[in-house]
Amino acid sequence: MSATMFSPASAPAADARPGRVAAFWEKAKAVLAERATTTELAELDPRLLRDIGVAPEQARAYVTRELWDMHA
């Protein structure tokens, strides 16, 4: 049995994680702002939703997505 040794060369750069965390929070803030302005989407009349090609179920699903569900 061979043990895997930690190598500083294999560790991520110390400044890589803060950059990724900052990028995540920037994206999260943008997603929250966008979703805050689209809550009215779920309240639109089904006829108006059909006019823009969105089913009422799709509108509700979009507005109620969890924060970590940030993909398009």
PDB file of N, CA, C and O in Angstrom:
ATOM      1  N   MET A   1       0.842  -1.166   0.000  1.00  0.00           N
ATOM      2  CA  MET A   1       0.000   0.000   0.000  1.00  0.00           C
ATOM      3  C   MET A   1       0.892   1.234   0.000  1.00  0.00           C
ATOM      4  O   MET A   1       1.787   1.361   0.835  1.00  0.00           O
ATOM      5  N   SER A   2       0.650   2.120  -0.917  1.00  0.00           N
ATOM      6  CA  SER A   2       1.460   3.331  -0.954  1.00  0.00           C
ATOM      7  C   SER A   2       0.618   4.516  -0.498  1.00  0.00           C
ATOM      8  O   SER A   2      -0.551   4.644  -0.862  1.00  0.00           O
ATOM      9  N   ALA A   3       1.217   5.358   0.284  1.00  0.00           N
ATOM     10  CA  ALA A   3       0.525   6.549   0.781  1.00  0.00           C
ATOM     11  C   ALA A   3       0.789   7.702  -0.168  1.00  0.00           C
ATOM     12  O   ALA A   3       1.907   7.880  -0.650  1.00  0.00           O
ATOM     13  N   THR A   4      -0.231   8.472  -0.427  1.00  0.00           N
ATOM     14  CA  THR A   4      -0.069   9.656  -1.251  1.00  0.00           C
ATOM     15  C   THR A   4       0.418  10.783  -0.356  1.00  0.00           C
ATOM     16  O   THR A   4      -0.193  11.099   0.665  1.00  0.00           O
ATOM     17  N   MET A   5       1.501  11.364  -0.749  1.00  0.00           N
ATOM     18  CA  MET A   5       2.083  12.439   0.042  1.00  0.00           C
ATOM     19  C   MET A   5       1.570  13.786  -0.459  1.00  0.00           C
ATOM     20  O   MET A   5       1.364  13.981  -1.657  1.00  0.00           O
ATOM     21  N   PHE A   6       1.373  14.685   0.455  1.00  0.00           N
ATOM     22  CA  PHE A   6       0.972  16.041   0.089  1.00  0.00           C
ATOM     23  C   PHE A   6       2.171  16.758  -0.502  1.00  0.00           C
ATOM     24  O   PHE A   6       3.275  16.708   0.040  1.00  0.00           O
ATOM     25  N   SER A   7       1.945  17.402  -1.581  1.00  0.00           N
ATOM     26  CA  SER A   7       3.000  18.165  -2.221  1.00  0.00           C
ATOM     27  C   SER A   7       2.531  19.606  -2.372  1.00  0.00           C
ATOM     28  O   SER A   7       1.478  19.847  -2.962  1.00  0.00           O
ATOM     29  N   PRO A   8       3.285  20.566  -1.854  1.00  0.00           N
ATOM     30  CA  PRO A   8       2.881  21.965  -2.013  1.00  0.00           C
ATOM     31  C   PRO A   8       2.669  22.352  -3.476  1.00  0.00           C
ATOM     32  O   PRO A   8       1.868  23.238  -3.773  1.00  0.00           O
ATOM     33  N   ALA A   9       3.368  21.707  -4.368  1.00  0.00           N
ATOM     34  CA  ALA A   9       3.210  22.022  -5.789  1.00  0.00           C
ATOM     35  C   ALA A   9       1.837  21.604  -6.301  1.00  0.00           C
ATOM     36  O   ALA A   9       1.338  22.179  -7.269  1.00  0.00           O
ATOM     37  N   SER A  10       1.211  20.598  -5.654  1.00  0.00           N
ATOM     38  CA  SER A  10      -0.095  20.142  -6.112  1.00  0.00           C
ATOM     39  C   SER A  10      -1.235  20.913  -5.465  1.00  0.00           C
ATOM     40  O   SER A  10      -2.388  20.759  -5.869  1.00  0.00           O
ATOM     41  N   ALA A  11      -0.942  21.727  -4.484  1.00  0.00           N
ATOM     42  CA  ALA A  11      -1.973  22.513  -3.801  1.00  0.00           C
ATOM     43  C   ALA A  11      -2.369  23.703  -4.666  1.00  0.00           C
ATOM     44  O   ALA A  11      -1.540  24.251  -5.393  1.00  0.00           O
ATOM     45  N   PRO A  12      -3.650  24.106  -4.586  1.00  0.00           N
ATOM     46  CA  PRO A  12      -4.049  25.286  -5.350  1.00  0.00           C
ATOM     47  C   PRO A  12      -3.351  26.528  -4.810  1.00  0.00           C
ATOM     48  O   PRO A  12      -2.976  26.590  -3.639  1.00  0.00           O
ATOM     49  N   ALA A  13      -3.191  27.479  -5.656  1.00  0.00           N
ATOM     50  CA  ALA A  13      -2.555  28.732  -5.240  1.00  0.00           C
ATOM     51  C   ALA A  13      -3.367  29.353  -4.115  1.00  0.00           C
ATOM     52  O   ALA A  13      -4.596  29.277  -4.122  1.00  0.00           O
ATOM     53  N   ALA A  14      -2.705  29.956  -3.168  1.00  0.00           N
ATOM     54  CA  ALA A  14      -3.375  30.518  -1.998  1.00  0.00           C
ATOM     55  C   ALA A  14      -4.386  31.592  -2.388  1.00  0.00           C
ATOM     56  O   ALA A  14      -5.412  31.750  -1.726  1.00  0.00           O
ATOM     57  N   ASP A  15      -4.102  32.321  -3.449  1.00  0.00           N
ATOM     58  CA  ASP A  15      -5.018  33.394  -3.832  1.00  0.00           C
ATOM     59  C   ASP A  15      -6.100  32.934  -4.806  1.00  0.00           C
ATOM     60  O   ASP A  15      -6.942  33.744  -5.195  1.00  0.00           O
ATOM     61  N   ALA A  16      -6.109  31.676  -5.208  1.00  0.00           N
ATOM     62  CA  ALA A  16      -7.111  31.191  -6.161  1.00  0.00           C
ATOM     63  C   ALA A  16      -8.481  31.078  -5.505  1.00  0.00           C
ATOM     64  O   ALA A  16      -9.490  31.416  -6.123  1.00  0.00           O
ATOM     65  N   ARG A  17      -8.531  30.611  -4.277  1.00  0.00           N
ATOM     66  CA  ARG A  17      -9.826  30.419  -3.617  1.00  0.00           C
ATOM     67  C   ARG A  17     -10.541  31.732  -3.335  1.00  0.00           C
ATOM     68  O   ARG A  17     -11.730  31.838  -3.636  1.00  0.00           O
ATOM     69  N   PRO A  18      -9.883  32.731  -2.777  1.00  0.00           N
ATOM     70  CA  PRO A  18     -10.610  33.990  -2.562  1.00  0.00           C
ATOM     71  C   PRO A  18     -11.176  34.565  -3.858  1.00  0.00           C
ATOM     72  O   PRO A  18     -12.257  35.155  -3.856  1.00  0.00           O
ATOM     73  N   GLY A  19     -10.468  34.398  -4.940  1.00  0.00           N
ATOM     74  CA  GLY A  19     -10.972  34.889  -6.224  1.00  0.00           C
ATOM     75  C   GLY A  19     -12.212  34.140  -6.662  1.00  0.00           C
ATOM     76  O   GLY A  19     -13.150  34.741  -7.186  1.00  0.00           O
ATOM     77  N   ARG A  20     -12.226  32.837  -6.454  1.00  0.00           N
ATOM     78  CA  ARG A  20     -13.404  32.051  -6.825  1.00  0.00           C
ATOM     79  C   ARG A  20     -14.575  32.376  -5.921  1.00  0.00           C
ATOM     80  O   ARG A  20     -15.714  32.449  -6.384  1.00  0.00           O
ATOM     81  N   VAL A  21     -14.314  32.573  -4.639  1.00  0.00           N
ATOM     82  CA  VAL A  21     -15.381  32.924  -3.703  1.00  0.00           C
ATOM     83  C   VAL A  21     -15.968  34.281  -4.071  1.00  0.00           C
ATOM     84  O   VAL A  21     -17.186  34.454  -4.093  1.00  0.00           O
ATOM     85  N   ALA A  22     -15.101  35.232  -4.358  1.00  0.00           N
ATOM     86  CA  ALA A  22     -15.568  36.565  -4.747  1.00  0.00           C
ATOM     87  C   ALA A  22     -16.386  36.491  -6.030  1.00  0.00           C
ATOM     88  O   ALA A  22     -17.417  37.154  -6.144  1.00  0.00           O
ATOM     89  N   ALA A  23     -15.944  35.698  -6.987  1.00  0.00           N
ATOM     90  CA  ALA A  23     -16.682  35.549  -8.247  1.00  0.00           C
ATOM     91  C   ALA A  23     -18.046  34.915  -8.000  1.00  0.00           C
ATOM     92  O   ALA A  23     -19.042  35.325  -8.596  1.00  0.00           O
ATOM     93  N   PHE A  24     -18.092  33.908  -7.116  1.00  0.00           N
ATOM     94  CA  PHE A  24     -19.367  33.261  -6.784  1.00  0.00           C
ATOM     95  C   PHE A  24     -20.332  34.281  -6.189  1.00  0.00           C
ATOM     96  O   PHE A  24     -21.493  34.344  -6.592  1.00  0.00           O
ATOM     97  N   TRP A  25     -19.858  35.084  -5.227  1.00  0.00           N
ATOM     98  CA  TRP A  25     -20.747  36.046  -4.566  1.00  0.00           C
ATOM     99  C   TRP A  25     -21.201  37.137  -5.532  1.00  0.00           C
ATOM    100  O   TRP A  25     -22.334  37.608  -5.432  1.00  0.00           O
ATOM    101  N   GLU A  26     -20.359  37.538  -6.444  1.00  0.00           N
ATOM    102  CA  GLU A  26     -20.771  38.524  -7.444  1.00  0.00           C
ATOM    103  C   GLU A  26     -21.882  37.952  -8.316  1.00  0.00           C
ATOM    104  O   GLU A  26     -22.871  38.628  -8.601  1.00  0.00           O
ATOM    105  N   LYS A  27     -21.709  36.698  -8.737  1.00  0.00           N
ATOM    106  CA  LYS A  27     -22.740  36.061  -9.558  1.00  0.00           C
ATOM    107  C   LYS A  27     -24.011  35.870  -8.746  1.00  0.00           C
ATOM    108  O   LYS A  27     -25.110  36.094  -9.254  1.00  0.00           O
ATOM    109  N   ALA A  28     -23.875  35.456  -7.487  1.00  0.00           N
ATOM    110  CA  ALA A  28     -25.037  35.240  -6.623  1.00  0.00           C
ATOM    111  C   ALA A  28     -25.820  36.538  -6.448  1.00  0.00           C
ATOM    112  O   ALA A  28     -27.050  36.531  -6.502  1.00  0.00           O
ATOM    113  N   LYS A  29     -25.117  37.652  -6.239  1.00  0.00           N
ATOM    114  CA  LYS A  29     -25.805  38.940  -6.092  1.00  0.00           C
ATOM    115  C   LYS A  29     -26.556  39.301  -7.371  1.00  0.00           C
ATOM    116  O   LYS A  29     -27.676  39.808  -7.317  1.00  0.00           O
ATOM    117  N   ALA A  30     -25.942  39.041  -8.509  1.00  0.00           N
ATOM    118  CA  ALA A  30     -26.596  39.342  -9.781  1.00  0.00           C
ATOM    119  C   ALA A  30     -27.832  38.477  -9.983  1.00  0.00           C
ATOM    120  O   ALA A  30     -28.868  38.957 -10.444  1.00  0.00           O
ATOM    121  N   VAL A  31     -27.717  37.193  -9.633  1.00  0.00           N
ATOM    122  CA  VAL A  31     -28.859  36.275  -9.773  1.00  0.00           C
ATOM    123  C   VAL A  31     -29.993  36.710  -8.855  1.00  0.00           C
ATOM    124  O   VAL A  31     -31.149  36.744  -9.275  1.00  0.00           O
ATOM    125  N   LEU A  32     -29.675  37.043  -7.609  1.00  0.00           N
ATOM    126  CA  LEU A  32     -30.707  37.493  -6.675  1.00  0.00           C
ATOM    127  C   LEU A  32     -31.391  38.758  -7.164  1.00  0.00           C
ATOM    128  O   LEU A  32     -32.611  38.885  -7.061  1.00  0.00           O
ATOM    129  N   ALA A  33     -30.620  39.689  -7.694  1.00  0.00           N
ATOM    130  CA  ALA A  33     -31.204  40.928  -8.215  1.00  0.00           C
ATOM    131  C   ALA A  33     -32.118  40.643  -9.399  1.00  0.00           C
ATOM    132  O   ALA A  33     -33.209  41.205  -9.498  1.00  0.00           O
ATOM    133  N   GLU A  34     -31.672  39.771 -10.293  1.00  0.00           N
ATOM    134  CA  GLU A  34     -32.496  39.425 -11.452  1.00  0.00           C
ATOM    135  C   GLU A  34     -33.779  38.743 -11.023  1.00  0.00           C
ATOM    136  O   GLU A  34     -34.856  39.068 -11.522  1.00  0.00           O
ATOM    137  N   ARG A  35     -33.673  37.802 -10.105  1.00  0.00           N
ATOM    138  CA  ARG A  35     -34.870  37.073  -9.667  1.00  0.00           C
ATOM    139  C   ARG A  35     -35.813  37.972  -8.879  1.00  0.00           C
ATOM    140  O   ARG A  35     -37.026  37.766  -8.911  1.00  0.00           O
ATOM    141  N   ALA A  36     -35.288  38.949  -8.185  1.00  0.00           N
ATOM    142  CA  ALA A  36     -36.154  39.879  -7.457  1.00  0.00           C
ATOM    143  C   ALA A  36     -37.008  40.687  -8.424  1.00  0.00           C
ATOM    144  O   ALA A  36     -38.151  41.028  -8.119  1.00  0.00           O
ATOM    145  N   THR A  37     -36.449  40.992  -9.588  1.00  0.00           N
ATOM    146  CA  THR A  37     -37.217  41.771 -10.565  1.00  0.00           C
ATOM    147  C   THR A  37     -38.135  40.901 -11.402  1.00  0.00           C
ATOM    148  O   THR A  37     -39.009  41.422 -12.094  1.00  0.00           O
ATOM    149  N   THR A  38     -37.959  39.584 -11.357  1.00  0.00           N
ATOM    150  CA  THR A  38     -38.793  38.708 -12.174  1.00  0.00           C
ATOM    151  C   THR A  38     -39.884  38.018 -11.376  1.00  0.00           C
ATOM    152  O   THR A  38     -40.595  37.174 -11.922  1.00  0.00           O
ATOM    153  N   THR A  39     -40.041  38.352 -10.092  1.00  0.00           N
ATOM    154  CA  THR A  39     -41.108  37.722  -9.313  1.00  0.00           C
ATOM    155  C   THR A  39     -42.471  38.054  -9.899  1.00  0.00           C
ATOM    156  O   THR A  39     -43.421  37.285  -9.751  1.00  0.00           O
ATOM    157  N   GLU A  40     -42.564  39.192 -10.559  1.00  0.00           N
ATOM    158  CA  GLU A  40     -43.826  39.562 -11.195  1.00  0.00           C
ATOM    159  C   GLU A  40     -44.164  38.628 -12.355  1.00  0.00           C
ATOM    160  O   GLU A  40     -45.327  38.516 -12.739  1.00  0.00           O
ATOM    161  N   LEU A  41     -43.182  37.974 -12.900  1.00  0.00           N
ATOM    162  CA  LEU A  41     -43.406  37.046 -14.004  1.00  0.00           C
ATOM    163  C   LEU A  41     -44.408  35.970 -13.614  1.00  0.00           C
ATOM    164  O   LEU A  41     -45.300  35.644 -14.397  1.00  0.00           O
ATOM    165  N   ALA A  42     -44.274  35.416 -12.421  1.00  0.00           N
ATOM    166  CA  ALA A  42     -45.170  34.348 -11.976  1.00  0.00           C
ATOM    167  C   ALA A  42     -46.588  34.855 -11.724  1.00  0.00           C
ATOM    168  O   ALA A  42     -47.531  34.067 -11.655  1.00  0.00           O
ATOM    169  N   GLU A  43     -46.732  36.163 -11.589  1.00  0.00           N
ATOM    170  CA  GLU A  43     -48.045  36.731 -11.306  1.00  0.00           C
ATOM    171  C   GLU A  43     -48.785  37.182 -12.564  1.00  0.00           C
ATOM    172  O   GLU A  43     -49.934  37.618 -12.490  1.00  0.00           O
ATOM    173  N   LEU A  44     -48.129  37.078 -13.713  1.00  0.00           N
ATOM    174  CA  LEU A  44     -48.774  37.498 -14.956  1.00  0.00           C
ATOM    175  C   LEU A  44     -49.941  36.570 -15.294  1.00  0.00           C
ATOM    176  O   LEU A  44     -49.946  35.392 -14.937  1.00  0.00           O
ATOM    177  N   ASP A  45     -50.902  37.119 -15.974  1.00  0.00           N
ATOM    178  CA  ASP A  45     -52.044  36.368 -16.466  1.00  0.00           C
ATOM    179  C   ASP A  45     -51.540  35.283 -17.428  1.00  0.00           C
ATOM    180  O   ASP A  45     -50.640  35.543 -18.227  1.00  0.00           O
ATOM    181  N   PRO A  46     -52.107  34.074 -17.362  1.00  0.00           N
ATOM    182  CA  PRO A  46     -51.664  32.996 -18.274  1.00  0.00           C
ATOM    183  C   PRO A  46     -51.698  33.398 -19.744  1.00  0.00           C
ATOM    184  O   PRO A  46     -50.866  32.948 -20.532  1.00  0.00           O
ATOM    185  N   ARG A  47     -52.656  34.243 -20.115  1.00  0.00           N
ATOM    186  CA  ARG A  47     -52.739  34.694 -21.509  1.00  0.00           C
ATOM    187  C   ARG A  47     -51.510  35.531 -21.881  1.00  0.00           C
ATOM    188  O   ARG A  47     -50.961  35.393 -22.974  1.00  0.00           O
ATOM    189  N   LEU A  48     -51.092  36.392 -20.962  1.00  0.00           N
ATOM    190  CA  LEU A  48     -49.906  37.207 -21.222  1.00  0.00           C
ATOM    191  C   LEU A  48     -48.649  36.341 -21.270  1.00  0.00           C
ATOM    192  O   LEU A  48     -47.760  36.566 -22.092  1.00  0.00           O
ATOM    193  N   LEU A  49     -48.585  35.362 -20.393  1.00  0.00           N
ATOM    194  CA  LEU A  49     -47.444  34.441 -20.422  1.00  0.00           C
ATOM    195  C   LEU A  49     -47.378  33.703 -21.760  1.00  0.00           C
ATOM    196  O   LEU A  49     -46.301  33.546 -22.335  1.00  0.00           O
ATOM    197  N   ARG A  50     -48.531  33.253 -22.249  1.00  0.00           N
ATOM    198  CA  ARG A  50     -48.556  32.562 -23.546  1.00  0.00           C
ATOM    199  C   ARG A  50     -48.050  33.485 -24.653  1.00  0.00           C
ATOM    200  O   ARG A  50     -47.365  33.046 -25.577  1.00  0.00           O
ATOM    201  N   ASP A  51     -48.399  34.777 -24.547  1.00  0.00           N
ATOM    202  CA  ASP A  51     -47.946  35.742 -25.558  1.00  0.00           C
ATOM    203  C   ASP A  51     -46.427  35.813 -25.643  1.00  0.00           C
ATOM    204  O   ASP A  51     -45.876  36.051 -26.717  1.00  0.00           O
ATOM    205  N   ILE A  52     -45.752  35.608 -24.525  1.00  0.00           N
ATOM    206  CA  ILE A  52     -44.284  35.653 -24.542  1.00  0.00           C
ATOM    207  C   ILE A  52     -43.668  34.252 -24.600  1.00  0.00           C
ATOM    208  O   ILE A  52     -42.449  34.100 -24.514  1.00  0.00           O
ATOM    209  N   GLY A  53     -44.521  33.228 -24.746  1.00  0.00           N
ATOM    210  CA  GLY A  53     -44.032  31.869 -24.934  1.00  0.00           C
ATOM    211  C   GLY A  53     -43.603  31.164 -23.654  1.00  0.00           C
ATOM    212  O   GLY A  53     -42.728  30.299 -23.679  1.00  0.00           O
ATOM    213  N   VAL A  54     -44.225  31.537 -22.528  1.00  0.00           N
ATOM    214  CA  VAL A  54     -43.869  30.933 -21.243  1.00  0.00           C
ATOM    215  C   VAL A  54     -45.123  30.339 -20.619  1.00  0.00           C
ATOM    216  O   VAL A  54     -46.155  31.005 -20.536  1.00  0.00           O
ATOM    217  N   ALA A  55     -45.037  29.099 -20.183  1.00  0.00           N
ATOM    218  CA  ALA A  55     -46.148  28.465 -19.474  1.00  0.00           C
ATOM    219  C   ALA A  55     -46.153  28.948 -18.024  1.00  0.00           C
ATOM    220  O   ALA A  55     -45.092  29.235 -17.469  1.00  0.00           O
ATOM    221  N   PRO A  56     -47.327  29.041 -17.406  1.00  0.00           N
ATOM    222  CA  PRO A  56     -47.381  29.466 -16.006  1.00  0.00           C
ATOM    223  C   PRO A  56     -46.487  28.626 -15.089  1.00  0.00           C
ATOM    224  O   PRO A  56     -45.876  29.152 -14.160  1.00  0.00           O
ATOM    225  N   GLU A  57     -46.416  27.339 -15.352  1.00  0.00           N
ATOM    226  CA  GLU A  57     -45.573  26.455 -14.545  1.00  0.00           C
ATOM    227  C   GLU A  57     -44.095  26.817 -14.693  1.00  0.00           C
ATOM    228  O   GLU A  57     -43.336  26.770 -13.725  1.00  0.00           O
ATOM    229  N   GLN A  58     -43.698  27.177 -15.910  1.00  0.00           N
ATOM    230  CA  GLN A  58     -42.313  27.582 -16.141  1.00  0.00           C
ATOM    231  C   GLN A  58     -41.990  28.872 -15.390  1.00  0.00           C
ATOM    232  O   GLN A  58     -40.910  29.003 -14.814  1.00  0.00           O
ATOM    233  N   ALA A  59     -42.907  29.804 -15.395  1.00  0.00           N
ATOM    234  CA  ALA A  59     -42.692  31.079 -14.699  1.00  0.00           C
ATOM    235  C   ALA A  59     -42.536  30.850 -13.206  1.00  0.00           C
ATOM    236  O   ALA A  59     -41.627  31.400 -12.584  1.00  0.00           O
ATOM    237  N   ARG A  60     -43.425  30.034 -12.619  1.00  0.00           N
ATOM    238  CA  ARG A  60     -43.318  29.750 -11.184  1.00  0.00           C
ATOM    239  C   ARG A  60     -42.027  29.014 -10.862  1.00  0.00           C
ATOM    240  O   ARG A  60     -41.375  29.304  -9.859  1.00  0.00           O
ATOM    241  N   ALA A  61     -41.658  28.067 -11.707  1.00  0.00           N
ATOM    242  CA  ALA A  61     -40.428  27.299 -11.471  1.00  0.00           C
ATOM    243  C   ALA A  61     -39.201  28.207 -11.520  1.00  0.00           C
ATOM    244  O   ALA A  61     -38.279  28.045 -10.722  1.00  0.00           O
ATOM    245  N   TYR A  62     -39.186  29.148 -12.440  1.00  0.00           N
ATOM    246  CA  TYR A  62     -38.036  30.052 -12.554  1.00  0.00           C
ATOM    247  C   TYR A  62     -37.916  30.944 -11.323  1.00  0.00           C
ATOM    248  O   TYR A  62     -36.829  31.112 -10.771  1.00  0.00           O
ATOM    249  N   VAL A  63     -39.015  31.499 -10.909  1.00  0.00           N
ATOM    250  CA  VAL A  63     -39.003  32.450  -9.796  1.00  0.00           C
ATOM    251  C   VAL A  63     -38.651  31.777  -8.476  1.00  0.00           C
ATOM    252  O   VAL A  63     -38.061  32.411  -7.601  1.00  0.00           O
ATOM    253  N   THR A  64     -39.000  30.514  -8.318  1.00  0.00           N
ATOM    254  CA  THR A  64     -38.770  29.828  -7.037  1.00  0.00           C
ATOM    255  C   THR A  64     -37.490  29.000  -7.007  1.00  0.00           C
ATOM    256  O   THR A  64     -37.275  28.234  -6.067  1.00  0.00           O
ATOM    257  N   ARG A  65     -36.646  29.141  -8.013  1.00  0.00           N
ATOM    258  CA  ARG A  65     -35.384  28.385  -8.020  1.00  0.00           C
ATOM    259  C   ARG A  65     -34.522  28.760  -6.829  1.00  0.00           C
ATOM    260  O   ARG A  65     -34.546  29.902  -6.371  1.00  0.00           O
ATOM    261  N   GLU A  66     -33.771  27.807  -6.335  1.00  0.00           N
ATOM    262  CA  GLU A  66     -32.860  28.050  -5.214  1.00  0.00           C
ATOM    263  C   GLU A  66     -31.666  28.854  -5.703  1.00  0.00           C
ATOM    264  O   GLU A  66     -31.335  28.839  -6.889  1.00  0.00           O
ATOM    265  N   LEU A  67     -31.027  29.553  -4.780  1.00  0.00           N
ATOM    266  CA  LEU A  67     -29.883  30.396  -5.134  1.00  0.00           C
ATOM    267  C   LEU A  67     -28.778  29.597  -5.823  1.00  0.00           C
ATOM    268  O   LEU A  67     -28.191  30.064  -6.799  1.00  0.00           O
ATOM    269  N   TRP A  68     -28.495  28.401  -5.322  1.00  0.00           N
ATOM    270  CA  TRP A  68     -27.384  27.632  -5.893  1.00  0.00           C
ATOM    271  C   TRP A  68     -27.705  27.097  -7.272  1.00  0.00           C
ATOM    272  O   TRP A  68     -26.822  26.556  -7.938  1.00  0.00           O
ATOM    273  N   ASP A  69     -28.933  27.230  -7.718  1.00  0.00           N
ATOM    274  CA  ASP A  69     -29.330  26.827  -9.071  1.00  0.00           C
ATOM    275  C   ASP A  69     -29.158  28.058  -9.969  1.00  0.00           C
ATOM    276  O   ASP A  69     -30.136  28.691 -10.366  1.00  0.00           O
ATOM    277  N   MET A  70     -27.897  28.384 -10.280  1.00  0.00           N
ATOM    278  CA  MET A  70     -27.614  29.632 -10.991  1.00  0.00           C
ATOM    279  C   MET A  70     -27.363  29.466 -12.484  1.00  0.00           C
ATOM    280  O   MET A  70     -27.051  30.441 -13.167  1.00  0.00           O
ATOM    281  N   HIS A  71     -27.492  28.259 -12.995  1.00  0.00           N
ATOM    282  CA  HIS A  71     -27.273  28.129 -14.434  1.00  0.00           C
ATOM    283  C   HIS A  71     -28.447  28.734 -15.183  1.00  0.00           C
ATOM    284  O   HIS A  71     -29.519  28.940 -14.614  1.00  0.00           O
ATOM    285  N   ALA A  72     -28.246  29.010 -16.425  1.00  0.00           N
ATOM    286  CA  ALA A  72     -29.281  29.668 -17.244  1.00  0.00           C
ATOM    287  C   ALA A  72     -30.490  28.831 -17.307  1.00  0.00           C
ATOM    288  O   ALA A  72     -31.471  29.210 -17.947  1.00  0.00           O
TER     289      ALA A  72
END
